[in-house]
Amino acid sequence: EPLSFLFVVNEFVANFEPLPGQVAPATDQWGNMVPPVNAASYESEEVGIVFRYCQGLVTPAAGYRWYRPRMGEPGSIARYDAANNFEGYLVAYKTQSVFACSAHLPIVVSNGDSSLGASFIRRGCACDHAYDVESSTNTSYTAWNLLHFSSSPDMAGVSLAMTDGTGAPFVPARDPSWIPTLVPRVFENTRDDQGIPRSRGLAGEMPLVIALMAFHGRRNHASDVFSNQFWHYNQWRGPNSTPRCRYTHPLSENNPRGFVVSVCLDI
């Protein structure tokens, strides 16, 4: 069976002004700006084109669009007929949210759509447990983790990008060609160990990997990355330089930039 799925990258339009009763935007314990902490701060989203991935080829998926009734409610990829009549929603595979916050908090990730409720960044203190208890029964809570990587014995040298905080906050291989192109240099493995395998590629959770590529698009134009076939037959064909500038990855003085990426089954 050919590997085929549909995906969409939507860019969040968020309000990073201080919340009522606060004098500054939300930050982590080190003063780095973080993603919005509640659903009300997500004002809208720049809806992307729905694409189909099939055996390495990425093309626009005619007849499919992202539909969300309004911000604060779940959305999905929907199918429409030639007369623009709604035919149904696709079966979701996985949805993830990804933010680039600053040079000192480069990539934070979470499962699900972070615009649907409250969110928090783990701080390594007792408050983490309180949030974990709440999120176990309230699915609108989102926990942010720093981008981590793991590896598999069956794929030596392949770095697996993860959202759940497992693995390590650096790639498990040396000399990856996709740093700093797709992943900021701070995640590079700097261990002086000849036993570390040479990089053989980047893989992992599909919405997360797609989001890392999407940062090469100008603000509100993330779909251009895929329309221009920067991702072509499982190879990165786009720029070989870091996307960090005021239009793509935020600098320290800019607001964070974030996406929600939804991947659905092509059935």
ABEGO torsion letter per residue (X at the ends): XBBBBBBBBBBBBBBABBBBGBABBBBBAAGBBBBBABAAABABBBBBBBBBBBGGBBBBBBGBBBBBABBGBBBBBBBBBAAGBBAEBBBBABBBBBBBABAABABBBBBEBAAABBBBBBAGBAAAAAAAAAAAABAABBBBBBBBBBBBAABBGBBBBBAAGBEBABBABBGBAAOAAABBAAABBABBBAABBBBAEBBEBAAAAAAAAAAABBBGAAAAAAAAGABBGGBBABBABBABBAABBBBAABBBBBBBBBBBBBX
